[in-house]
């Protein structure tokens, strides 16, 4: 599993692979985009050769939290606890994405006037295009595969109450279901447990606080409903792979955008 201290966008251009993210695994067809946040564990496995592009950028270069109103990719492409982070890229959209990546690569290959501003603009355009495509694909789902009402309500409840309610029982009761019944619905749709959804949402918020605010770790833990700061520290390290202080120090230490032009199977 890789854990990078930057955002990653992978375009698998040739050769199917299996992608493992956190505790999930899913086959990924060629011409799919994959999106990962800093320190999110992921792995690509393939039986044969694969080819693609990896775009990686540091949060201090482009923070999806700070630009969420302009770009809208946070919670859609990145930090979506309900969806696997994959976006099938239809044939008609590929030339646009290929052109943007070529422009990024060309601009990064030579130092020129206002280079950072131009790279920033290309990246922003690429993320907006991907977000629009993802939203359009979700809207085009036929009614038979649309999200059931209970899952829509769960999303709303989780977003409103994840800080103060960490127990599955609370959400099951609000939805008039047993924890077991709710767990079956969530597992069948998302391949995760309700507890995993709650924990992932807490970690997303903890990372946001560590990166965007000067609050100490104890304060962040308390704001997220952890009265025991030591327990919060263990909870964060188990999920993120580093301590909260290490996350704060390391995320943002990469000063430039990097554009490796290959993806290799692990």
LORO-169060 format. One line per field, with one value per residue (C-alpha): residue number from 1; chain; x, y, z; residue in one letter. Coordinates in nm, 2 decimals, always signed. Layout:
! residues N
k NUM ... $
c A ... $
east X ... $
north Y ... $
up Z ... $
r a ... $
***
This chain:
! residues 266
k 1 2 3 4 5 6 7 8 9 10 11 12 13 14 15 16 17 18 19 20 21 22 23 24 25 26 27 28 29 30 31 32 33 34 35 36 37 38 39 40 41 42 43 44 45 46 47 48 49 50 51 52 53 54 55 56 57 58 59 60 61 62 63 64 65 66 67 68 69 70 71 72 73 74 75 76 77 78 79 80 81 82 83 84 85 86 87 88 89 90 91 92 93 94 95 96 97 98 99 100 101 102 103 104 105 106 107 108 109 110 111 112 113 114 115 116 117 118 119 120 121 122 123 124 125 126 127 128 129 130 131 132 133 134 135 136 137 138 139 140 141 142 143 144 145 146 147 148 149 150 151 152 153 154 155 156 157 158 159 160 161 162 163 164 165 166 167 168 169 170 171 172 173 174 175 176 177 178 179 180 181 182 183 184 185 186 187 188 189 190 191 192 193 194 195 196 197 198 199 200 201 202 203 204 205 206 207 208 209 210 211 212 213 214 215 216 217 218 219 220 221 222 223 224 225 226 227 228 229 230 231 232 233 234 235 236 237 238 239 240 241 242 243 244 245 246 247 248 249 250 251 252 253 254 255 256 257 258 259 260 261 262 263 264 265 266 $
c A A A A A A A A A A A A A A A A A A A A A A A A A A A A A A A A A A A A A A A A A A A A A A A A A A A A A A A A A A A A A A A A A A A A A A A A A A A A A A A A A A A A A A A A A A A A A A A A A A A A A A A A A A A A A A A A A A A A A A A A A A A A A A A A A A A A A A A A A A A A A A A A A A A A A A A A A A A A A A A A A A A A A A A A A A A A A A A A A A A A A A A A A A A A A A A A A A A A A A A A A A A A A A A A A A A A A A A A A A A A A A A A A A A A A A A A A A A A A A A A A A A A A A A A A A A A A A A A A A A A A A A A A A $
east +0.00 +0.12 +0.06 +0.17 +0.17 -0.01 -0.32 -0.29 -0.49 -0.42 -0.54 -0.52 -0.49 -0.42 -0.45 -0.72 -0.61 -0.74 -0.74 -0.73 -0.83 -0.84 -1.03 -1.20 -1.09 -1.25 -1.16 -1.07 -1.11 -0.87 -0.95 -1.05 -0.94 -0.87 -0.84 -0.66 -0.61 -0.28 -0.20 -0.49 -0.36 -0.40 -0.25 -0.28 -0.25 -0.23 -0.16 +0.01 +0.15 -0.04 +0.01 -0.11 -0.04 +0.00 -0.06 +0.04 +0.01 +0.08 -0.20 -0.01 +0.00 -0.37 -0.59 -0.93 -1.07 -0.98 -1.10 -1.41 -1.66 -1.47 -1.40 -1.64 -1.43 -1.41 -1.67 -1.71 -1.37 -1.19 -1.30 -1.62 -1.67 -1.97 -1.81 -1.51 -1.27 -1.30 -1.43 -1.48 -1.35 -1.57 -1.40 -1.53 -1.38 -1.03 -0.88 -0.96 -0.79 -0.50 -0.45 -0.46 -0.21 +0.02 +0.00 +0.09 +0.38 +0.51 +0.48 +0.65 +0.94 +1.06 +1.09 +0.90 +0.72 +0.43 +0.48 +0.32 +0.01 -0.04 +0.01 -0.24 -0.49 -0.45 -0.49 -0.80 -0.96 -0.88 -1.04 -1.35 -1.38 -1.35 -1.61 -1.86 -1.82 -1.86 -2.18 -2.32 -2.26 -2.43 -2.72 -2.76 -2.80 -3.13 -3.40 -3.35 -2.99 -3.05 -2.96 -3.23 -3.40 -3.24 -2.89 -2.97 -3.09 -2.79 -2.56 -2.74 -2.74 -2.37 -2.27 -2.47 -2.39 -2.06 -1.88 -2.10 -2.23 -1.98 -2.21 -2.40 -2.69 -2.77 -2.80 -2.99 -3.25 -3.29 -3.36 -3.59 -3.38 -3.18 -2.80 -2.78 -3.04 -2.86 -2.53 -2.66 -2.79 -2.46 -2.24 -2.44 -2.42 -2.08 -1.89 -1.82 -1.96 -2.15 -1.86 -1.61 -1.82 -1.83 -1.46 -1.36 -1.57 -1.40 -1.05 -1.14 -1.24 -0.94 -0.70 -0.88 -0.84 -0.48 -0.40 -0.62 -0.62 -0.36 -0.56 -0.36 -0.43 -0.62 -0.85 -0.93 -1.00 -1.23 -1.42 -1.47 -1.62 -1.31 -1.29 -0.97 -0.70 -0.48 -0.76 -0.80 -0.42 -0.43 -0.74 -0.58 -0.25 -0.42 -0.63 -0.37 -0.05 +0.12 +0.05 -0.16 +0.15 +0.35 +0.06 +0.05 +0.43 +0.46 +0.15 +0.25 +0.63 +0.63 +0.68 +0.61 +0.36 +0.50 +0.39 +0.54 +0.43 +0.39 +0.20 +0.36 +0.18 +0.28 $
north +0.00 +0.35 +0.64 +0.97 +1.31 +1.47 +1.44 +1.18 +1.15 +0.84 +0.79 +0.42 +0.43 +0.07 -0.26 -0.34 -0.36 -0.41 -0.11 -0.15 +0.15 +0.13 -0.20 -0.20 -0.36 -0.31 -0.40 -0.09 -0.08 +0.11 +0.48 +0.53 +0.81 +0.74 +1.00 +0.97 +1.21 +1.26 +0.95 +0.75 +0.39 +0.26 -0.01 -0.11 -0.47 -0.61 -0.94 -0.78 -0.45 -0.13 +0.22 +0.56 +0.90 +0.99 +1.35 +1.44 +1.77 +1.90 +2.05 +2.38 +2.41 +2.34 +2.27 +2.12 +2.24 +2.61 +2.59 +2.38 +2.65 +2.73 +2.37 +2.15 +1.83 +1.78 +1.52 +1.43 +1.32 +1.33 +1.26 +1.07 +0.80 +0.66 +0.61 +0.42 +0.70 +0.60 +0.79 +0.61 +0.84 +0.82 +0.83 +1.18 +1.33 +1.18 +1.44 +1.72 +1.55 +1.44 +1.79 +1.94 +1.68 +1.76 +2.13 +2.06 +1.83 +2.09 +2.38 +2.18 +2.08 +2.44 +2.74 +3.03 +3.35 +3.30 +2.92 +2.85 +3.05 +2.87 +2.53 +2.62 +2.72 +2.40 +2.19 +2.38 +2.33 +1.96 +1.91 +2.11 +1.90 +1.58 +1.70 +1.79 +1.46 +1.27 +1.47 +1.41 +1.04 +1.02 +1.22 +0.98 +0.67 +0.50 +0.50 +0.13 +0.19 +0.53 +0.56 +0.43 +0.68 +0.52 +0.58 +0.94 +0.99 +0.82 +1.06 +1.36 +1.22 +1.13 +1.47 +1.65 +1.43 +1.25 +1.47 +1.39 +1.04 +0.77 +0.47 +0.27 +0.24 +0.61 +0.62 +0.29 +0.43 +0.75 +0.55 +0.31 +0.01 -0.23 -0.19 -0.53 -0.43 -0.09 -0.27 -0.51 -0.22 -0.02 -0.33 -0.43 -0.08 +0.05 -0.26 -0.11 -0.12 +0.17 +0.20 +0.24 +0.52 +0.70 +0.65 +0.77 +1.08 +1.16 +1.11 +1.34 +1.61 +1.56 +1.59 +1.91 +2.06 +1.96 +2.12 +2.43 +2.53 +2.59 +2.39 +2.14 +1.77 +1.75 +2.03 +1.87 +1.54 +1.70 +1.89 +1.55 +1.39 +1.22 +1.30 +1.09 +1.26 +0.95 +0.74 +1.00 +0.99 +0.61 +0.62 +0.87 +0.69 +0.36 +0.51 +0.75 +0.55 +0.85 +1.04 +1.36 +1.57 +1.39 +1.44 +1.81 +1.84 +1.62 +1.72 +2.03 +1.96 +1.90 +2.24 +2.16 +1.97 +1.65 +1.48 +1.13 +0.99 +0.62 +0.39 +0.06 -0.24 -0.31 $
up +0.00 -0.08 +0.15 -0.01 +0.15 -0.14 -0.35 -0.64 -0.96 -1.16 -1.52 -1.61 -1.99 -2.08 -1.91 -1.65 -1.28 -0.94 -0.71 -0.33 -0.12 +0.26 +0.31 -0.03 -0.36 -0.70 -1.06 -1.26 -1.64 -1.87 -1.92 -1.56 -1.33 -0.96 -0.69 -0.35 -0.06 +0.14 +0.34 +0.20 +0.15 -0.20 -0.42 -0.79 -0.88 -1.24 -1.40 -1.70 -1.81 -1.75 -1.87 -1.75 -1.60 -1.23 -1.13 -0.77 -0.60 -0.25 -0.04 +0.00 -0.38 -0.43 -0.12 -0.22 +0.11 +0.05 -0.31 -0.26 -0.36 -0.69 -0.79 -0.60 -0.61 -0.23 -0.14 -0.51 -0.64 -0.31 +0.05 -0.05 +0.21 +0.02 -0.32 -0.46 -0.59 -0.95 -1.25 -1.59 -1.86 -2.17 -2.51 -2.60 -2.28 -2.32 -2.57 -2.32 -2.03 -2.24 -2.36 -2.01 -1.88 -2.18 -2.10 -1.74 -1.83 -2.08 -1.84 -1.56 -1.79 -1.83 -1.61 -1.75 -1.66 -1.42 -1.43 -1.10 -1.19 -1.52 -1.37 -1.09 -1.36 -1.56 -1.25 -1.15 -1.50 -1.49 -1.15 -1.25 -1.57 -1.37 -1.11 -1.38 -1.54 -1.21 -1.12 -1.47 -1.45 -1.11 -1.23 -1.54 -1.33 -1.41 -1.13 -1.06 -0.95 -0.78 -0.41 -0.18 +0.06 +0.36 +0.23 +0.14 +0.50 +0.64 +0.44 +0.58 +0.94 +0.92 +0.79 +1.06 +1.36 +1.30 +1.56 +1.86 +1.76 +1.68 +1.75 +1.48 +1.72 +1.70 +1.32 +1.31 +1.56 +1.36 +1.05 +1.23 +1.16 +1.37 +1.35 +1.17 +0.91 +0.84 +0.82 +0.55 +0.34 +0.37 +0.31 +0.00 -0.15 -0.04 +0.06 +0.40 +0.75 +0.91 +1.16 +0.88 +0.73 +1.06 +1.12 +0.77 +0.81 +1.14 +0.99 +0.70 +0.94 +1.17 +0.87 +0.76 +1.11 +1.13 +0.79 +0.81 +1.18 +1.45 +1.70 +1.91 +1.87 +2.20 +2.10 +1.76 +1.93 +2.18 +1.90 +1.72 +2.03 +2.18 +2.55 +2.58 +2.38 +2.40 +2.24 +1.97 +1.90 +1.87 +1.65 +1.41 +1.38 +1.31 +1.03 +0.88 +0.93 +1.10 +1.42 +1.41 +1.47 +1.20 +0.96 +1.03 +0.98 +0.67 +0.46 +0.27 +0.28 -0.10 -0.25 -0.62 -0.83 -0.97 -1.28 -1.32 -1.66 -1.57 -1.35 -1.25 -1.09 -0.73 $
r x x x x x x x x x x x x x x x x x x x x x x x x x x x x x x x x x x x x x x x x x x x x x x x x x x x x x x x x x x x x x x x x x x x x x x x x x x x x x x x x x x x x x x x x x x x x x x x x x x x x x x x x x x x x x x x x x x x x x x x x x x x x x x x x x x x x x x x x x x x x x x x x x x x x x x x x x x x x x x x x x x x x x x x x x x x x x x x x x x x x x x x x x x x x x x x x x x x x x x x x x x x x x x x x x x x x x x x x x x x x x x x x x x x x x x x x x x x x x x x x x x x x x x x x x x x x x x x x x x x x x x x x x x $
***
